Structures are given as structure tokens and as C-alpha cells.
Amino acid sequence: MAMNGKIFDADCRRCPRLSAFLSAVRRDYPDYHARPVAPFGASDPGLLIVGLAPGMHGANATGRPFTGDFAGILLYETLHRHGFSTRAVSESIHDGLRLRDCRITNAVKCLPPQNKPTGEEIRTCNGFLREELAGLREGAMILALGTIAHQAVLRALGLRLKDHPFAHGREHHLDQDRLLVDSYHCSRYNTQTRRLTEAMFDEVFATIRRRLTAREAGREHV
């Protein structure tokens, strides 16, 4: 779907089910953001992190990706540890936290019922991700948190899913010298079941930091 160059539309109502659900959420939680959640971070990032969708009491409440819910605890701690964030805790859009050379976005910008967007909703929102990826600089890296985010990136770039199977820690060389890195999503379920440990998540970011540092050093010698 054509998005006319937009990476985000705060007034988007393209998905009837999601639009109706957000209207209901606004009635039940009048203090919540309860609208499409904008990408957050650097305008020209070396690293773009792609999540699934806003969480009910997280980004849907605060208006900032991964802020206010359990998944954001590990993410922002790890971002801070590797120099991508000015703070280790993301509390609200007014807390002064800034991301360095990093931006966080979602495959679906609106809260889905039961945190499960339909295939059609993912495809409808994919145009925004397509525009966002098109605007990344050459050599940028992309981190997909989970299989749905991984597949959304590939679809947005017109790549075949079977050529790039998801696996935690796997790296995929894409167009324009961009690199897609996979990680299990930092959800409460994955961390509590130990499918994703802090050490596993930290190693993903350590790899990304090494790759970005090497790429920047290579450009300086061109």
C-alpha cells in the first residue's frame, strides 16, 4: 500500500479492527495515548530496531515504543549499556531519555487485541516500514525482535522469506550493504521461560556494536 513517503501517520485508520479497538481503549483508559505510536529515536540511525506492536499498558499507554511495560526493561538497560541510550530506564515521553544513533519502530503501529495483529493488518502497516527502511543510510543495521518483525522487514524490502529464515543471533546481508540481525523478542514470556536470557540479548547488541564500529571505521578510510 502506498504511504506517500510517510514513515508514520498519527491519524491512520486504515485497519478497521484496530481503529475500533483503540476507540474502545480510549473510553476505558482516557489518560492513555491510545493512538498509533510513532517511531522513537535518531532521525538518521545506524541501528533500526523493529518490534511487533505497542503493548496495552506500555507504548499504547505512554506513546513511546517499549516504555511502560516489561519488555522495555531489558531493552533500554541493554541499549544504555552499549551506548545507544542516554538512560537505562524509559519511564515516559517526558523523562529526557534520548537514543544515540538508534531508532525504535514497530511492524504494526497500533495496539492489536490480545497483542495479536492479523496478517492483513501487518501487511497494511508494512508500507510505513517500507518507507522507513528506504530512508536508512547505506550500511545501516536492522534488529528484528521476533519472527513477525523479521518477516515484516523482509516483506518491506521485497525479499523472499525462505531465503532468510529467522534464528536468534542470525545475521542476514540485505540490499545496500545493510545487515539484518535477529533476536528473540524481549517479552516477559521469553525472558521468564529463559528462551531469551540477558546474556543472549547482550551478545546480540555487542555484535551490533562491533559491526557498526567496524563499518564506521571502514568509511573513514575510504
KANOR-V33318 format. One record per residue. N is the residue number from 0. PHI is phi in radians with two decimals (999 if undefined). PSI is psi as a letter, one per 30 degrees, with the letter a starting at -180 (none if undefined). D_FIRST is the distance of its C-alpha to the first C-alpha in whole Angstrom. Layout:
BEGIN
N|PHI|PSI|D_FIRST + N|PHI|PSI|D_FIRST
END
This chain:
BEGIN
0|999|k|0 + 1|-1.21|k|4 + 2|-2.02|g|6 + 3|0.97|h|9 + 4|1.41|g|11 + 5|-1.45|k|11 + 6|-1.72|f|12 + 7|-2.87|k|13 + 8|-2.40|j|13 + 9|-1.12|f|17 + 10|-1.83|g|16 + 11|-1.07|k|13 + 12|-2.36|h|14 + 13|-1.22|f|10 + 14|-1.89|j|12 + 15|-0.97|e|16 + 16|-1.12|e|18 + 17|-1.18|e|17 + 18|-1.09|e|18 + 19|-1.16|e|21 + 20|-1.14|e|22 + 21|-1.12|e|22 + 22|-1.07|e|24 + 23|-1.16|e|26 + 24|-1.12|e|27 + 25|-1.09|e|27 + 26|-1.20|e|30 + 27|-1.36|e|32 + 28|-2.27|i|31 + 29|-1.09|f|31 + 30|-1.57|f|32 + 31|-1.38|l|29 + 32|-1.02|e|26 + 33|0.83|h|24 + 34|-2.54|l|20 + 35|-0.95|k|17 + 36|-1.79|k|19 + 37|-1.29|l|19 + 38|-1.01|l|19 + 39|-2.30|k|23 + 40|2.32|a|25 + 41|-1.16|k|25 + 42|-1.30|f|23 + 43|-2.31|i|24 + 44|-1.39|k|25 + 45|-1.40|f|26 + 46|-2.25|k|25 + 47|-1.93|k|22 + 48|-1.73|k|22 + 49|-1.99|j|19 + 50|-1.72|a|20 + 51|-1.54|d|19 + 52|-2.84|l|19 + 53|-1.07|k|21 + 54|-1.54|l|25 + 55|-0.91|e|26 + 56|-1.83|g|29 + 57|-1.88|c|28 + 58|-1.05|e|25 + 59|-1.10|f|24 + 60|-1.50|e|28 + 61|-1.67|f|28 + 62|1.51|g|25 + 63|-2.18|k|25 + 64|-0.93|k|23 + 65|1.04|h|26 + 66|-2.09|k|29 + 67|1.83|f|31 + 68|-2.18|l|31 + 69|-1.08|e|32 + 70|-1.05|e|30 + 71|-1.29|f|30 + 72|-1.06|e|34 + 73|-1.16|e|34 + 74|-1.08|e|31 + 75|-1.25|e|32 + 76|-1.05|e|36 + 77|-1.26|e|34 + 78|-1.02|e|32 + 79|-1.14|e|36 + 80|-1.07|e|38 + 81|-1.80|g|36 + 82|1.43|g|36 + 83|-1.62|f|32 + 84|-2.37|k|33 + 85|-1.39|f|36 + 86|-2.43|l|37 + 87|-1.57|f|37 + 88|-2.23|k|36 + 89|-1.81|j|33 + 90|-1.85|e|34 + 91|-2.83|l|32 + 92|-1.21|f|30 + 93|-1.86|g|33 + 94|-1.51|f|35 + 95|1.46|f|35 + 96|-1.13|k|33 + 97|-2.24|k|31 + 98|-1.70|k|30 + 99|-1.88|j|31 + 100|0.96|h|29 + 101|-2.59|k|26 + 102|-2.41|k|23 + 103|-1.98|k|22 + 104|-2.38|l|18 + 105|-2.30|l|17 + 106|-1.13|e|14 + 107|-2.17|k|14 + 108|-1.49|f|15 + 109|-1.98|l|17 + 110|-1.09|k|20 + 111|-1.67|k|20 + 112|-0.98|k|23 + 113|0.98|g|25 + 114|1.04|g|23 + 115|-2.23|j|21 + 116|-1.26|l|17 + 117|-1.38|l|16 + 118|-1.05|e|14 + 119|-1.13|e|11 + 120|-1.17|e|11 + 121|-1.11|e|11 + 122|-1.16|e|8 + 123|-1.10|e|6 + 124|-1.37|f|8 + 125|-1.11|f|8 + 126|-1.09|e|6 + 127|-1.13|e|9 + 128|-1.13|e|11 + 129|-1.02|e|10 + 130|-1.16|e|11 + 131|-1.17|e|14 + 132|-1.16|e|15 + 133|-1.10|f|15 + 134|-1.52|f|17 + 135|-1.25|k|20 + 136|-1.27|l|23 + 137|-1.04|k|24 + 138|1.54|f|26 + 139|-1.16|l|24 + 140|-1.95|l|24 + 141|-2.20|k|22 + 142|-1.94|j|23 + 143|-1.72|k|22 + 144|-1.67|j|23 + 145|1.75|l|23 + 146|-1.13|e|22 + 147|-1.12|e|18 + 148|-1.10|e|18 + 149|-1.00|e|19 + 150|-1.18|e|17 + 151|-1.11|e|14 + 152|-1.09|e|15 + 153|-1.09|e|15 + 154|-1.10|e|12 + 155|-1.10|f|11 + 156|-1.66|g|13 + 157|1.24|g|13 + 158|-1.78|l|16 + 159|-1.39|k|18 + 160|-1.07|e|19 + 161|-1.19|f|23 + 162|-1.41|f|23 + 163|-2.43|i|23 + 164|-1.16|k|25 + 165|-1.26|k|25 + 166|-2.81|k|28 + 167|-1.00|k|30 + 168|1.44|f|31 + 169|-1.30|k|29 + 170|-2.01|k|28 + 171|-2.22|k|25 + 172|-1.44|k|25 + 173|-1.95|a|22 + 174|-1.27|l|21 + 175|0.89|h|23 + 176|1.06|g|25 + 177|-1.54|l|23 + 178|-2.15|k|25 + 179|-1.74|k|23 + 180|-2.03|k|26 + 181|-1.76|k|26 + 182|-2.54|k|27 + 183|-1.03|k|28 + 184|-1.17|k|27 + 185|-1.49|h|29 + 186|-1.32|l|29 + 187|-1.02|e|33 + 188|-1.06|e|33 + 189|-1.16|e|32 + 190|-1.35|e|35 + 191|-1.27|e|37 + 192|-1.48|f|37 + 193|1.21|g|38 + 194|-1.09|e|35 + 195|-2.16|j|34 + 196|-1.76|l|37 + 197|-1.02|e|37 + 198|-1.13|e|39 + 199|-1.11|e|36 + 200|-1.18|e|33 + 201|-1.10|e|36 + 202|-1.16|e|36 + 203|-1.04|e|32 + 204|-1.25|e|32 + 205|-1.11|e|36 + 206|-1.12|e|34 + 207|-1.06|e|31 + 208|-1.09|e|34 + 209|-1.10|e|36 + 210|-1.12|e|33 + 211|-1.12|e|32 + 212|-1.08|e|35 + 213|-1.14|e|36 + 214|-1.16|e|33 + 215|-1.12|e|34 + 216|-1.12|e|38 + 217|-1.12|e|37 + 218|-1.18|e|35 + 219|-1.16|f|38 + 220|-1.75|g|40 + 221|-1.27|none|38
END
